[in-house]
Amino acid sequence: MSIIEVEDLNVRIGSHHILQHVSFTVEKGAVTAIIGPNGSGKTTLVKVITGLQSFDTGTVKLFGTPVKELGKLHRKLGYVPQKVDFDRSVPLTVEELLNLNLLEKTGRREKIAASLDEIGAGHLMDRKLGVLSGGEFQRVLIALSLIQDPEILILDEPSAGIDVEGEKVFYDMIEQLAESRGMTVLLVSHDVGVVYRYADGVLCLNQKLVCSGTPHEALSQETVRELYGQGASLYDHVHRH
């Protein structure tokens, strides 16, 4: 069953084509990665899917409903953007931040504690946001995106700001969350090695959809060169860490 459907999507800014004739589906429960070079339209694509970016022509549906008509169904969508415009000097604790995004009237502290515990961040509950490390803050953003029990989780470069050692722990956590919750995960990544390790499917994007399928089917040497240039190789991308 397709939970995300994109058909003939076109996005322009002035005369510049950001996305051209992009079509794909994502099945319920799948972990799908979007890869491509800088400026290829990856962030624009996820913003269109979340309803944060308008588009010129095409069709975008979540849960079988056009994204512009989702209404309360938006609660079933969790999103962690690439950049968060948030002043971490504001004297908020982690609990207070998550509390701002809860709809429940009762049991709020228990709900927040459970959300943090699920990602191994229960000890951060009473911490001020300003003292968190980059990795800790990223975990809090994941907890924030999960607080309303979404069915789809969209992550734009989720390991940005996390060191290489912490990256594997982070993606292991995402994999476990997807499995335990039965969530559909759509993640943007520059790292082909991450795609091979964690994704069921991959969308190769460079304004147009260059390829799609399972990582082993879609990611050929030819595809990597088409995405990243003639000097690129599959070995370099898989093993660069």
Sine and cosine of phi, psi and omega as CSV:
sin_phi,cos_phi,sin_psi,cos_psi,sin_omega,cos_omega
0.00,0.00,0.81,-0.59,0.00,-1.00
-0.98,0.17,0.81,-0.58,0.00,-1.00
-0.98,-0.21,-0.40,0.92,0.12,-0.99
-0.82,-0.57,0.78,-0.62,0.01,-1.00
-0.75,-0.66,0.85,-0.53,0.04,-1.00
-0.82,-0.57,0.79,-0.61,-0.05,-1.00
-0.72,-0.69,0.84,-0.54,0.09,-1.00
0.74,0.67,0.77,0.64,-0.04,-1.00
-0.98,0.19,0.75,-0.66,0.04,-1.00
-0.75,-0.66,0.77,-0.64,0.03,-1.00
-0.75,-0.66,0.78,-0.63,0.05,-1.00
-0.78,-0.62,0.51,-0.86,0.23,-0.97
-0.86,-0.52,0.95,-0.32,-0.14,-0.99
0.90,0.44,-0.83,-0.56,0.01,-1.00
-0.99,-0.11,0.01,1.00,-0.07,-1.00
-1.00,-0.02,0.82,-0.57,0.02,-1.00
-0.99,0.11,0.89,-0.45,0.05,-1.00
-1.00,0.06,-0.72,0.69,0.05,-1.00
-0.72,-0.69,0.65,-0.76,-0.04,-1.00
-0.74,-0.67,0.87,-0.49,0.15,-0.99
0.78,0.62,0.73,0.68,-0.02,-1.00
-1.00,0.02,0.81,-0.59,0.02,-1.00
-0.68,-0.74,0.72,-0.69,0.09,-1.00
-0.18,-0.98,0.23,-0.97,0.14,-0.99
-0.77,-0.64,0.45,-0.89,0.09,-1.00
-0.84,-0.55,0.79,-0.61,-0.04,-1.00
-0.99,0.15,0.51,-0.86,0.02,-1.00
-0.85,0.53,0.76,-0.65,0.04,-1.00
1.00,0.05,-0.05,1.00,-0.03,-1.00
-1.00,0.09,0.47,-0.89,0.19,-0.98
-0.97,-0.25,0.91,-0.40,-0.09,-1.00
-0.87,-0.50,0.75,-0.66,0.01,-1.00
-0.97,-0.24,0.60,-0.80,0.13,-0.99
-0.94,-0.35,0.85,-0.53,0.02,-1.00
-0.82,-0.57,0.35,-0.94,0.03,-1.00
0.32,-0.95,0.26,-0.97,-0.03,-1.00
-0.95,0.31,0.16,-0.99,0.10,-1.00
-0.85,0.53,0.66,-0.75,0.01,-1.00
0.99,0.17,0.18,0.98,-0.06,-1.00
-1.00,0.09,-0.16,0.99,0.04,-1.00
0.97,-0.23,0.19,0.98,-0.07,-1.00
-0.90,0.45,-0.77,0.64,-0.02,-1.00
-0.92,0.40,-0.62,0.79,0.06,-1.00
-0.86,0.50,-0.67,0.74,-0.01,-1.00
-0.88,0.48,-0.73,0.68,-0.03,-1.00
-0.93,0.36,-0.51,0.86,0.06,-1.00
-0.93,0.38,-0.59,0.81,0.09,-1.00
-0.89,0.46,-0.71,0.71,-0.04,-1.00
-0.90,0.43,-0.58,0.82,0.01,-1.00
-0.99,0.13,-0.09,1.00,0.01,-1.00
1.00,0.06,0.14,0.99,-0.03,-1.00
-1.00,0.00,-0.19,0.98,-0.05,-1.00
-0.76,-0.65,0.77,-0.64,0.07,-1.00
-0.97,0.24,0.28,-0.96,0.03,-1.00
-0.65,-0.76,0.33,-0.94,-0.11,-0.99
-0.99,0.16,-0.84,0.54,0.00,-1.00
-0.62,-0.78,0.31,-0.95,0.01,-1.00
0.89,-0.46,-0.06,-1.00,-0.02,-1.00
-0.75,-0.66,0.73,-0.68,0.07,-1.00
-0.76,-0.65,0.86,-0.51,-0.02,-1.00
-0.80,-0.61,0.64,-0.77,0.19,-0.98
-0.86,-0.51,0.70,-0.71,-0.01,-1.00
0.83,0.55,0.47,0.88,-0.01,-1.00
0.98,0.19,0.10,0.99,-0.06,-1.00
-0.89,-0.46,0.72,-0.69,0.07,-1.00
-0.80,0.60,0.67,-0.74,-0.12,-0.99
-0.86,0.51,-0.50,0.87,0.00,-1.00
-0.96,0.29,-0.22,0.98,-0.06,-1.00
-0.90,-0.43,0.30,0.95,-0.12,-0.99
-0.91,0.41,-0.63,0.78,-0.03,-1.00
0.84,0.54,-0.81,-0.59,-0.03,-1.00
-0.92,0.39,-0.30,0.96,0.05,-1.00
-0.90,0.44,-0.30,0.96,0.06,-1.00
-0.86,0.52,-0.42,0.91,0.02,-1.00
-0.91,0.41,-0.34,0.94,0.01,-1.00
-1.00,0.09,0.11,0.99,-0.05,-1.00
-0.89,-0.46,0.86,-0.52,0.11,-0.99
-0.97,-0.26,0.64,-0.77,-0.10,-0.99
-0.63,-0.78,0.78,-0.62,0.13,-0.99
-0.90,-0.45,0.95,-0.30,-0.05,-1.00
-0.96,0.29,0.23,-0.97,0.01,-1.00
-0.92,0.40,-0.66,0.75,0.01,-1.00
-0.80,-0.60,0.69,-0.72,0.00,-1.00
-0.92,-0.40,0.90,-0.45,0.04,-1.00
-0.99,0.13,1.00,0.09,-0.08,-1.00
-0.65,-0.76,0.78,-0.62,0.00,-1.00
-0.99,0.15,0.97,-0.24,-0.06,-1.00
-0.97,0.24,-0.05,1.00,0.10,-0.99
-0.99,0.15,-0.19,0.98,0.09,-1.00
-0.88,0.48,0.77,-0.64,-0.12,-0.99
-0.97,0.24,0.86,0.50,0.04,-1.00
-0.98,-0.22,0.58,-0.82,0.17,-0.99
-1.00,0.03,0.23,-0.97,0.06,-1.00
-0.85,0.52,-0.70,0.72,0.01,-1.00
-0.87,0.50,-0.68,0.73,-0.03,-1.00
-0.91,0.42,-0.61,0.79,0.04,-1.00
-0.89,0.45,-0.75,0.67,-0.01,-1.00
-0.91,0.40,-0.56,0.83,0.00,-1.00
-0.88,0.47,-0.53,0.85,-0.01,-1.00
-0.91,0.42,-0.36,0.93,-0.10,-1.00
-0.95,-0.32,0.18,0.98,0.01,-1.00
-1.00,-0.08,0.65,-0.76,0.04,-1.00
-0.99,-0.10,-0.37,0.93,-0.05,-1.00
-0.90,0.44,0.55,-0.83,0.03,-1.00
-1.00,0.02,-0.50,0.87,-0.04,-1.00
-0.82,-0.57,0.30,-0.95,0.06,-1.00
0.91,0.41,0.45,0.89,-0.11,-0.99
-0.93,0.38,-0.71,0.70,-0.02,-1.00
-0.89,0.45,-0.63,0.78,0.02,-1.00
-0.91,0.42,-0.64,0.77,0.02,-1.00
-0.90,0.44,-0.69,0.72,0.01,-1.00
-0.90,0.43,-0.71,0.71,0.00,-1.00
-0.87,0.50,-0.67,0.75,0.00,-1.00
-0.91,0.41,-0.64,0.77,0.00,-1.00
-0.90,0.43,-0.66,0.75,0.02,-1.00
-0.95,0.33,-0.66,0.75,0.01,-1.00
-0.87,0.49,-0.59,0.81,-0.05,-1.00
-0.88,0.48,-0.48,0.88,-0.02,-1.00
-0.94,-0.33,0.30,0.95,0.06,-1.00
0.94,0.35,0.53,0.85,-0.05,-1.00
-0.80,-0.60,0.37,0.93,-0.02,-1.00
-0.86,0.51,-0.52,0.86,-0.02,-1.00
-0.94,0.33,-0.17,0.99,-0.03,-1.00
-1.00,-0.03,-0.05,1.00,-0.19,-0.98
-0.81,0.59,-0.69,0.73,-0.08,-1.00
-0.99,-0.16,0.15,0.99,0.00,-1.00
-0.98,0.20,0.53,-0.85,0.14,-0.99
-0.96,0.27,0.60,-0.80,-0.04,-1.00
-0.87,0.50,-0.56,0.83,-0.09,-1.00
-0.92,0.39,-0.30,0.95,-0.04,-1.00
-0.99,-0.17,-0.01,1.00,-0.04,-1.00
-0.97,0.24,0.57,-0.82,0.14,-0.99
-0.96,0.28,0.17,-0.99,0.02,-1.00
-0.86,0.51,-0.68,0.74,0.01,-1.00
-0.92,0.39,-0.63,0.78,0.03,-1.00
-0.91,0.41,-0.68,0.73,0.00,-1.00
-0.90,0.44,-0.61,0.79,0.04,-1.00
-0.89,0.45,-0.63,0.77,0.05,-1.00
-0.90,0.44,-0.63,0.78,0.04,-1.00
-0.89,0.45,-0.63,0.77,0.04,-1.00
-0.90,0.44,-0.60,0.80,0.08,-1.00
-0.90,0.44,-0.72,0.70,0.03,-1.00
-0.85,0.52,-0.65,0.76,0.01,-1.00
-0.89,0.46,-0.64,0.77,-0.01,-1.00
-0.95,0.31,-0.37,0.93,-0.05,-1.00
-1.00,-0.10,-0.14,0.99,-0.23,-0.97
-0.89,0.45,-0.44,0.90,0.02,-1.00
-0.98,-0.22,0.35,0.94,0.07,-1.00
0.81,0.59,0.87,0.49,-0.02,-1.00
-0.94,0.35,0.37,-0.93,0.10,-0.99
-1.00,-0.09,-0.38,0.92,0.06,-1.00
-0.83,-0.55,0.75,-0.66,0.07,-1.00
-0.87,-0.49,0.84,-0.55,-0.01,-1.00
-0.91,-0.41,0.80,-0.60,-0.09,-1.00
-0.80,-0.59,0.87,-0.50,0.00,-1.00
-0.98,-0.19,0.96,-0.28,-0.06,-1.00
0.78,0.63,0.87,0.50,-0.16,-0.99
-0.92,0.39,-0.35,0.94,-0.04,-1.00
-0.99,-0.11,0.17,0.99,0.05,-1.00
-0.87,0.49,0.74,-0.68,0.00,-1.00
1.00,0.07,0.00,1.00,0.02,-1.00
-0.95,-0.30,0.69,-0.72,-0.01,-1.00
-0.94,0.34,0.24,-0.97,-0.09,-1.00
-0.86,0.51,-0.64,0.77,-0.01,-1.00
-0.89,0.46,-0.64,0.77,-0.02,-1.00
-0.98,0.19,-0.26,0.96,-0.07,-1.00
-0.90,0.44,-0.70,0.71,-0.01,-1.00
-0.89,0.46,-0.69,0.72,0.04,-1.00
-0.85,0.53,-0.66,0.75,-0.02,-1.00
-0.89,0.45,-0.76,0.65,-0.04,-1.00
-0.94,0.34,-0.53,0.85,0.13,-0.99
-0.86,0.51,-0.65,0.76,0.02,-1.00
-0.89,0.45,-0.71,0.71,0.01,-1.00
-0.88,0.47,-0.68,0.73,0.02,-1.00
-0.87,0.49,-0.69,0.73,-0.01,-1.00
-0.92,0.40,-0.66,0.75,0.03,-1.00
-0.88,0.48,-0.71,0.70,-0.01,-1.00
-0.86,0.50,-0.67,0.75,-0.03,-1.00
-0.94,0.33,-0.72,0.69,-0.08,-1.00
-0.94,0.35,-0.56,0.83,-0.03,-1.00
-1.00,-0.07,-0.23,0.97,-0.08,-1.00
0.93,0.37,0.49,0.87,-0.04,-1.00
-0.99,0.16,0.44,-0.90,0.23,-0.97
-1.00,-0.01,0.77,-0.64,-0.03,-1.00
-0.87,-0.50,0.76,-0.64,0.10,-1.00
-0.85,-0.52,0.88,-0.47,-0.07,-1.00
-0.76,-0.64,0.63,-0.78,0.07,-1.00
-1.00,-0.05,0.72,-0.70,0.00,-1.00
-0.53,-0.85,0.50,-0.87,0.16,-0.99
-1.00,-0.09,-0.17,0.99,-0.22,-0.97
-0.98,-0.20,0.96,-0.30,-0.01,-1.00
-0.89,0.45,-0.53,0.85,0.04,-1.00
-0.88,0.47,-0.65,0.76,0.06,-1.00
-0.88,0.47,-0.66,0.75,-0.01,-1.00
-0.88,0.47,-0.72,0.69,0.02,-1.00
-0.87,0.49,-0.63,0.77,-0.11,-0.99
-0.98,0.22,-0.61,0.79,-0.23,-0.97
-0.88,-0.47,-0.34,0.94,-0.16,-0.99
-1.00,-0.09,0.62,-0.79,0.16,-0.99
-0.98,0.19,-0.56,0.83,-0.02,-1.00
-0.62,-0.78,0.30,-0.95,-0.01,-1.00
-0.66,-0.75,0.61,-0.79,0.12,-0.99
-0.91,-0.42,0.89,-0.46,-0.02,-1.00
-0.99,-0.12,0.91,-0.41,-0.19,-0.98
-0.87,-0.49,0.75,-0.67,0.21,-0.98
-0.53,-0.85,0.96,0.27,-0.16,-0.99
0.93,0.36,-0.72,0.70,0.16,-0.99
-0.96,-0.29,0.27,-0.96,0.08,-1.00
-0.99,0.14,0.96,-0.28,-0.05,-1.00
-0.96,0.28,-0.64,0.77,0.02,-1.00
-0.32,-0.95,0.27,-0.96,0.10,-0.99
-0.40,-0.92,0.37,-0.93,-0.02,-1.00
0.63,-0.78,-0.26,-0.97,0.10,-1.00
-0.94,0.35,0.44,-0.90,-0.01,-1.00
-0.81,0.59,-0.67,0.74,-0.05,-1.00
-0.94,0.34,-0.48,0.88,0.04,-1.00
-0.98,0.19,-0.67,0.74,-0.20,-0.98
-1.00,0.04,-0.54,0.84,-0.17,-0.99
-1.00,-0.05,0.99,0.12,0.08,-1.00
-0.99,-0.10,0.21,-0.98,0.08,-1.00
-0.84,0.54,-0.65,0.76,-0.02,-1.00
-0.89,0.45,-0.66,0.75,0.00,-1.00
-0.91,0.42,-0.69,0.72,0.00,-1.00
-0.88,0.47,-0.64,0.77,0.03,-1.00
-0.93,0.38,-0.59,0.81,0.04,-1.00
-0.92,0.40,-0.57,0.82,0.00,-1.00
-0.97,0.22,-0.74,0.67,-0.21,-0.98
-0.94,-0.35,-0.03,1.00,0.02,-1.00
0.94,-0.33,0.31,-0.95,-0.12,-0.99
-0.91,0.42,-0.41,0.91,-0.02,-1.00
-0.99,0.16,-0.13,0.99,-0.06,-1.00
-0.99,0.13,0.47,-0.88,0.10,-1.00
-0.69,-0.73,0.42,-0.91,0.01,-1.00
-0.89,0.45,-0.62,0.79,-0.01,-1.00
-0.88,0.48,-0.71,0.70,-0.02,-1.00
-0.85,0.53,-0.68,0.73,-0.08,-1.00
-0.96,0.29,-0.63,0.78,-0.03,-1.00
-0.95,0.31,-0.55,0.84,-0.15,-0.99
-0.94,-0.35,0.20,0.98,-0.13,-0.99
-0.92,0.39,-0.30,0.95,0.09,-1.00
-1.00,0.02,0.00,0.00,0.00,0.00
